[in-house]
């Protein structure tokens, strides 16, 4: 059964290949996404190294001159997706979106290099300067005041689009009169109960409209934009990415880069303490416009273990939360604590399980020596795929597959778990 799933995973990724890049799934997401491509490349690397690096190279080719790697690359227009390229910039020939996504890229490249050979080492080395520029951009554009933490200017930048973390900030986003004269495409492919609400979308598009009108000026978006929030997910992923970038710099003997990256790591380690929410004993989101904590414990809260940051006491609280939440559902790890009032088992990032988050959380738990919890999350991920199919996300109580089907990063994570597990026979790699 599991061997067939491995083969099916390769077939799905191949089906989603558009010649140098993969789409997450056809129709619903017909373009190249930043962190989707990164995780998908990791999966592809288990059976086709050349194609895996091609995925990352094409992603990095879309890097802006200021260092940003955008969250969507529009290789071609497609009426199945909204908002398309002409909604992002005043110039209608734009071929990318205008903000970024969780910066997992350095961590993916480090994984591919350390588990690879000289070919992988050379490819990783060729992309190192682009990674440095990308990380520099995050500090300059998303931490302009040098406070040691990253703040996002749009919920989409978090990759966890409509989770409760952003409700405080979205509540204060003003939607212009008669706004909403647009047609969503996502709800024609997926049940509306599994997607963000129309109210959420009006808020999302209002922020995009503000960005267009100020030409996405990073300082104006940070200082005056309608939305600004500290995202634990972005911060922990970025901290881990900087630690992995440091490993790459040392491997490549780039001594002149080591001190700079170490200073970045130290700054982020200190900055993480700004979003420790002592009231709920967890790292949670913080809305910068209203100066309020979100009280939801999410799967992003668990990523402090992935980044290996926080005090021993904070890590222990996080592990206890993890165990408690796993015990409250059939399949873990739900994107929101099921005991939270805003938990919804099937609506996008407000409750369902995501394979890529499980991948990062399980790695964090292993680093802390919590091997049984890590194994439980890995096993649950595999069971979900067996029960629900190769879907985008899953109901944590029933295992029902939700969102897009034949999903690239879900297939990729299955392949990576197969590569990493001594309990699974993995024969797809050639």
C-alpha positions as CSV (number, residue, x, y, z in Angstrom):
1,X,0.0,0.0,0.0
2,X,2.7,2.5,1.0
3,X,4.9,1.5,-1.9
4,X,2.0,2.4,-4.3
5,X,1.6,5.8,-2.5
6,X,5.3,6.5,-3.2
7,X,4.8,5.8,-6.9
8,X,1.5,7.8,-6.9
9,X,3.4,10.7,-5.3
10,X,5.9,10.8,-8.1
11,X,3.1,10.6,-10.7
12,X,1.3,13.5,-9.1
13,X,4.4,15.8,-9.0
14,X,5.0,14.8,-12.7
15,X,1.4,15.6,-13.5
16,X,1.9,19.0,-12.0
17,X,5.1,19.7,-13.8
18,X,4.9,22.6,-16.3
19,X,8.4,22.4,-17.7
20,X,10.9,23.6,-15.1
21,X,8.4,24.4,-12.4
22,X,5.5,22.6,-10.7
23,X,2.1,24.0,-9.8
24,X,0.7,23.1,-6.4
25,X,-2.3,21.6,-8.2
26,X,-4.1,22.2,-11.5
27,X,-6.8,24.8,-11.8
28,X,-6.9,25.9,-8.1
29,X,-3.2,27.0,-8.1
30,X,-2.0,27.1,-11.7
31,X,1.2,29.1,-11.1
32,X,4.5,28.7,-9.3
33,X,4.4,29.4,-5.5
34,X,7.5,30.2,-3.4
35,X,7.4,27.8,-0.5
36,X,5.4,25.2,-2.5
37,X,8.2,25.0,-5.0
38,X,10.8,24.7,-2.3
39,X,9.1,21.7,-0.5
40,X,8.2,20.1,-3.9
41,X,11.9,20.4,-5.0
42,X,12.9,18.6,-1.8
43,X,10.5,15.8,-2.7
44,X,11.7,15.7,-6.3
45,X,15.3,15.4,-5.0
46,X,14.6,11.9,-3.7
47,X,14.3,10.6,-7.3
48,X,15.5,13.3,-9.7
49,X,18.3,15.7,-8.5
50,X,18.6,17.6,-11.8
51,X,14.9,18.3,-12.0
52,X,14.8,19.3,-8.3
53,X,17.5,22.0,-8.7
54,X,15.8,23.2,-11.9
55,X,12.7,23.9,-9.8
56,X,14.7,26.1,-7.3
57,X,16.7,27.8,-10.1
58,X,13.6,28.9,-11.9
59,X,12.1,30.1,-8.6
60,X,15.2,32.2,-7.8
61,X,15.2,33.6,-11.4
62,X,12.1,35.6,-10.3
63,X,14.1,37.3,-7.5
64,X,13.6,41.1,-7.5
65,X,16.6,43.4,-7.7
66,X,16.1,44.3,-4.0
67,X,16.5,40.6,-3.1
68,X,12.9,39.6,-2.6
69,X,11.7,36.3,-3.9
70,X,7.9,36.8,-4.5
71,X,5.2,34.4,-3.3
72,X,3.8,33.8,-6.8
73,X,5.5,33.7,-10.2
74,X,3.0,34.1,-13.1
75,X,4.8,32.3,-15.9
76,X,1.6,32.8,-17.9
77,X,-1.8,34.3,-17.2
78,X,-4.6,31.8,-16.3
79,X,-8.3,32.7,-15.9
80,X,-8.6,29.9,-13.3
81,X,-6.7,32.0,-10.7
82,X,-7.6,35.3,-8.9
83,X,-5.9,37.6,-8.3
84,X,-3.8,37.3,-11.4
85,X,-0.7,39.3,-12.4
86,X,-2.6,42.5,-13.4
87,X,-4.0,42.9,-9.9
88,X,-0.7,43.2,-8.3
89,X,1.1,46.1,-9.9
90,X,-0.2,49.2,-11.8
91,X,1.9,48.0,-14.8
92,X,-0.2,45.2,-16.2
93,X,2.7,43.2,-17.5
94,X,3.8,42.2,-14.0
95,X,4.8,38.6,-13.8
96,X,5.0,38.1,-10.0
97,X,3.1,39.0,-6.9
98,X,4.6,41.8,-4.7
99,X,5.3,40.3,-1.3
100,X,7.1,37.1,-0.3
101,X,6.2,33.9,1.6
102,X,7.8,31.8,4.4
103,X,11.6,31.7,3.6
104,X,12.2,28.0,3.8
105,X,14.5,28.1,0.8
106,X,17.9,28.0,2.6
107,X,16.7,25.1,4.8
108,X,15.6,23.1,1.7
109,X,18.9,23.8,0.0
110,X,20.8,22.8,3.0
111,X,18.8,19.5,3.2
112,X,19.5,18.8,-0.4
113,X,23.2,19.5,-0.1
114,X,23.8,17.6,3.1
115,X,21.9,14.6,1.8
116,X,23.4,14.8,-1.6
117,X,26.7,14.6,-3.5
118,X,29.2,16.9,-5.2
119,X,26.6,17.8,-7.8
120,X,24.2,19.0,-5.1
121,X,27.1,20.9,-3.4
122,X,27.9,22.8,-6.6
123,X,24.3,23.7,-7.2
124,X,23.8,24.9,-3.7
125,X,26.9,27.0,-3.9
126,X,25.7,28.6,-7.1
127,X,22.6,29.8,-5.3
128,X,24.2,31.0,-2.1
129,X,24.5,34.7,-3.1
130,X,20.8,34.7,-4.0
131,X,20.0,33.3,-0.6
132,X,22.1,36.0,1.1
133,X,20.2,38.7,-0.8
134,X,16.9,37.2,0.0
135,X,17.6,37.2,3.8
136,X,19.0,40.7,3.6
137,X,15.7,41.8,2.0
138,X,13.7,40.3,4.9
139,X,15.7,42.2,7.4
140,X,15.6,45.5,5.6
141,X,11.9,45.3,4.4
142,X,10.3,43.5,7.3
143,X,12.4,44.6,10.2
144,X,13.4,48.1,9.2
145,X,13.7,49.3,12.8
146,X,16.2,46.5,13.7
147,X,14.0,45.1,16.4
148,X,15.0,41.5,15.8
149,X,11.7,40.1,14.5
150,X,9.9,39.9,11.2
151,X,6.5,41.5,10.6
152,X,4.3,40.7,7.6
153,X,2.4,43.2,5.6
154,X,-0.3,40.8,4.3
155,X,-1.7,37.6,5.7
156,X,-0.8,35.8,2.5
157,X,2.9,36.5,3.2
158,X,2.6,34.1,6.2
159,X,1.5,31.2,4.0
160,X,-1.2,30.6,6.6
161,X,-3.6,33.0,4.9
162,X,-6.8,33.1,7.0
163,X,-5.7,31.6,10.4
164,X,-7.1,33.3,13.5
165,X,-3.6,34.9,14.0
166,X,-4.7,37.7,11.6
167,X,-8.3,38.3,12.8
168,X,-7.3,41.2,15.0
169,X,-5.4,42.9,12.2
170,X,-8.0,42.2,9.6
171,X,-10.8,43.6,11.8
172,X,-9.2,47.0,11.4
173,X,-8.7,46.9,7.7
174,X,-11.1,49.2,6.0
175,X,-12.8,47.9,2.9
176,X,-13.6,50.8,0.4
177,X,-17.3,51.4,-0.5
178,X,-18.5,49.2,-3.4
179,X,-15.3,47.1,-3.0
180,X,-15.7,43.5,-3.9
181,X,-16.5,43.8,-7.6
182,X,-14.4,40.9,-8.4
183,X,-14.9,37.2,-9.0
184,X,-13.1,34.6,-6.9
185,X,-12.0,31.5,-8.7
186,X,-11.1,29.3,-5.8
187,X,-14.6,28.5,-4.7
188,X,-15.4,27.2,-8.2
189,X,-12.8,24.4,-7.6
190,X,-13.2,23.8,-3.8
191,X,-16.2,23.8,-1.5
192,X,-16.8,27.3,-0.1
193,X,-16.9,25.9,3.5
194,X,-13.2,24.9,3.0
195,X,-12.0,28.3,1.9
196,X,-11.6,31.8,3.4
197,X,-14.8,33.8,3.6
198,X,-15.8,36.5,1.2
199,X,-15.3,39.0,4.1
200,X,-11.8,37.8,4.5
201,X,-11.2,38.2,0.7
202,X,-12.5,41.7,0.7
203,X,-9.9,42.5,3.4
204,X,-7.1,40.7,1.6
205,X,-7.8,42.5,-1.7
206,X,-8.1,45.9,0.2
207,X,-4.5,45.4,1.3
208,X,-3.4,44.5,-2.2
209,X,-5.1,47.6,-3.5
210,X,-3.2,49.7,-0.9
211,X,0.0,48.0,-2.0
212,X,-0.6,48.8,-5.7
213,X,-1.4,52.4,-4.9
214,X,1.9,52.9,-3.1
215,X,3.8,50.8,-5.6
216,X,4.5,48.3,-2.8
217,X,7.0,50.7,-1.1
218,X,8.3,48.5,1.8
219,X,8.7,51.4,4.2
220,X,5.2,52.8,3.5
221,X,3.7,49.3,3.8
222,X,5.5,48.7,7.1
223,X,4.9,52.2,8.6
224,X,1.4,53.0,7.3
225,X,-0.1,50.0,5.6
226,X,-3.4,48.6,6.7
227,X,-2.0,45.4,8.1
228,X,1.2,44.6,10.1
229,X,1.7,41.5,12.3
230,X,4.4,39.5,13.9
231,X,4.1,36.0,12.6
232,X,5.6,33.2,14.7
233,X,5.7,31.0,11.7
234,X,7.7,33.3,9.5
235,X,10.1,34.2,12.4
236,X,10.8,30.6,13.3
237,X,11.2,29.5,9.7
238,X,13.5,32.4,9.1
239,X,15.6,31.7,12.1
240,X,16.0,28.1,11.1
241,X,16.8,29.3,7.5
242,X,19.5,31.5,8.9
243,X,21.0,28.7,10.9
244,X,21.0,26.5,7.7
245,X,22.5,29.4,5.7
246,X,25.3,29.5,8.3
247,X,25.9,25.8,7.7
248,X,26.1,26.4,4.0
249,X,28.5,29.3,4.5
250,X,30.8,27.1,6.6
251,X,30.6,24.2,4.2
252,X,31.5,26.5,1.3
253,X,34.2,28.2,3.4
254,X,32.7,31.6,3.0
255,X,34.4,33.0,6.1
256,X,33.5,36.6,5.2
257,X,29.8,35.7,5.5
258,X,29.9,33.8,8.7
259,X,30.0,36.7,11.1
260,X,27.1,38.5,9.4
261,X,24.9,35.4,9.5
262,X,25.8,34.7,13.1
263,X,24.7,38.3,14.0
264,X,21.4,37.7,12.2
265,X,20.8,34.5,14.2
266,X,21.6,36.3,17.5
267,X,19.3,39.1,16.7
268,X,16.4,36.8,15.8
269,X,17.0,34.6,18.9
270,X,16.6,37.7,21.1
271,X,13.7,39.0,19.0
272,X,11.6,35.9,19.4
273,X,11.0,36.8,23.0
274,X,8.8,39.6,21.8
275,X,6.0,37.3,20.9
276,X,6.1,34.9,23.8
277,X,2.5,35.2,25.1
278,X,2.8,34.5,28.8
279,X,-1.0,34.4,29.2
280,X,-1.3,31.2,27.2
281,X,2.3,30.1,27.7
282,X,3.1,29.9,24.0
283,X,4.6,31.8,21.1
284,X,1.6,33.5,19.3
285,X,1.0,36.2,16.7
286,X,1.0,39.8,17.7
287,X,-0.9,42.5,15.8
288,X,1.4,45.5,15.5
289,X,-1.4,48.0,14.6
290,X,-3.5,47.4,17.7
291,X,-0.6,46.1,19.9
292,X,-2.4,43.0,20.9
293,X,-1.6,39.3,21.2
294,X,-3.6,36.7,19.4
295,X,-4.6,34.1,22.0
296,X,-4.7,31.1,19.5
297,X,-2.1,28.4,19.8
298,X,-1.4,27.2,16.3
299,X,0.9,24.8,14.5
300,X,3.1,27.8,13.9
301,X,3.6,28.1,17.7
302,X,5.2,24.6,17.6
303,X,7.9,25.8,15.1
304,X,10.0,27.3,17.9
305,X,11.2,23.6,18.2
306,X,12.0,23.6,14.5
307,X,14.1,26.7,15.0
308,X,15.5,25.4,18.3
309,X,14.8,28.6,20.1
310,X,13.3,29.8,23.4
311,X,14.2,28.9,26.9
312,X,14.0,25.4,28.3
313,X,10.8,26.4,30.1
314,X,9.2,27.8,26.9
315,X,10.2,24.6,25.0
316,X,8.7,22.5,27.7
317,X,5.4,24.4,27.6
318,X,5.4,24.0,23.8
319,X,5.9,20.3,24.0
320,X,3.1,19.9,26.5
321,X,0.8,21.9,24.2
322,X,1.8,19.7,21.4
323,X,1.0,16.5,23.3
324,X,-2.3,18.0,24.6
325,X,-3.4,19.0,21.1
326,X,-2.4,15.7,19.6
327,X,-4.5,13.9,22.2
328,X,-7.6,16.1,21.3
329,X,-7.8,14.9,17.7
330,X,-7.5,11.7,15.7
331,X,-4.8,13.1,13.4
332,X,-2.2,15.7,14.2
333,X,-1.1,18.4,14.0
334,X,-4.2,20.6,13.5
335,X,-3.4,24.2,12.4
336,X,-5.4,25.6,15.4
337,X,-5.9,24.2,18.9
338,X,-9.2,22.4,18.7
339,X,-10.2,23.9,22.1
340,X,-9.9,27.4,20.7
341,X,-13.2,29.1,19.9
342,X,-12.3,29.9,16.3
343,X,-11.3,26.3,15.4
344,X,-12.9,25.0,12.3
345,X,-12.0,21.5,11.3
346,X,-12.4,22.0,7.5
347,X,-11.8,25.7,6.8
348,X,-8.4,26.4,5.3
349,X,-5.9,27.4,8.0
350,X,-8.4,27.5,10.8
351,X,-8.1,23.8,11.9
352,X,-7.0,21.4,9.2
353,X,-3.7,19.4,9.1
354,X,-1.0,20.4,6.7
355,X,1.8,18.0,5.7
356,X,4.5,20.7,5.3
357,X,3.8,22.0,8.8
358,X,4.0,18.4,10.1
359,X,7.3,17.9,8.4
360,X,8.8,21.0,10.2
361,X,7.2,20.2,13.6
362,X,8.4,16.6,13.5
363,X,11.9,17.8,12.8
364,X,11.7,20.2,15.7
365,X,10.4,17.5,18.1
366,X,13.2,15.1,17.0
367,X,15.8,17.8,17.8
368,X,14.4,18.1,21.3
369,X,14.5,14.3,21.8
370,X,10.7,14.0,21.6
371,X,11.0,11.0,19.3
372,X,7.6,9.4,20.1
373,X,5.7,12.7,19.4
374,X,7.7,13.2,16.2
375,X,6.9,9.7,15.0
376,X,3.3,10.2,15.9
377,X,3.1,13.2,13.6
378,X,4.9,11.5,10.8
379,X,2.7,8.4,11.1
380,X,-0.4,10.6,11.2
381,X,0.7,12.4,8.0
382,X,1.1,9.1,6.2
383,X,-2.2,7.8,7.5
384,X,-4.0,10.9,6.4
385,X,-2.7,10.4,2.9
386,X,-3.8,6.8,3.0
387,X,-7.3,7.7,4.3
388,X,-7.9,11.1,2.7
389,X,-5.8,11.0,-0.5
390,X,-3.1,13.3,-1.7
391,X,-5.0,16.4,-0.7
392,X,-3.9,20.0,0.2
393,X,-5.0,19.6,3.8
394,X,-7.1,17.3,6.0
395,X,-9.8,17.2,8.7
396,X,-8.0,16.4,12.0
397,X,-10.9,14.4,13.3
398,X,-12.0,12.4,10.3
399,X,-9.0,12.4,8.0
400,X,-11.1,13.7,5.1
401,X,-9.0,15.2,2.3
402,X,-9.7,18.9,1.8
403,X,-8.8,21.7,-0.6
404,X,-6.9,20.9,-3.8
405,X,-6.4,17.3,-4.7
406,X,-3.3,15.7,-6.3
407,X,-1.3,18.2,-4.3
408,X,2.5,18.6,-5.0
409,X,3.8,19.4,-1.6
410,X,1.7,16.7,0.1
411,X,3.2,14.2,-2.4
412,X,6.7,15.7,-1.7
413,X,6.5,15.3,2.0
414,X,5.4,11.6,1.7
415,X,8.6,11.0,-0.4
416,X,10.8,12.8,2.1
417,X,9.3,10.9,5.0
418,X,10.0,7.8,3.0
419,X,13.6,8.8,2.4
420,X,14.2,9.6,6.1
421,X,12.4,6.7,7.7
422,X,14.2,3.4,8.3
423,X,10.8,1.8,8.8
424,X,9.7,2.5,5.3
425,X,11.1,0.9,2.1
426,X,11.6,3.6,-0.4
427,X,12.4,2.4,-4.0
428,X,11.4,5.3,-6.1
429,X,14.9,6.9,-6.1
430,X,17.1,5.9,-9.0
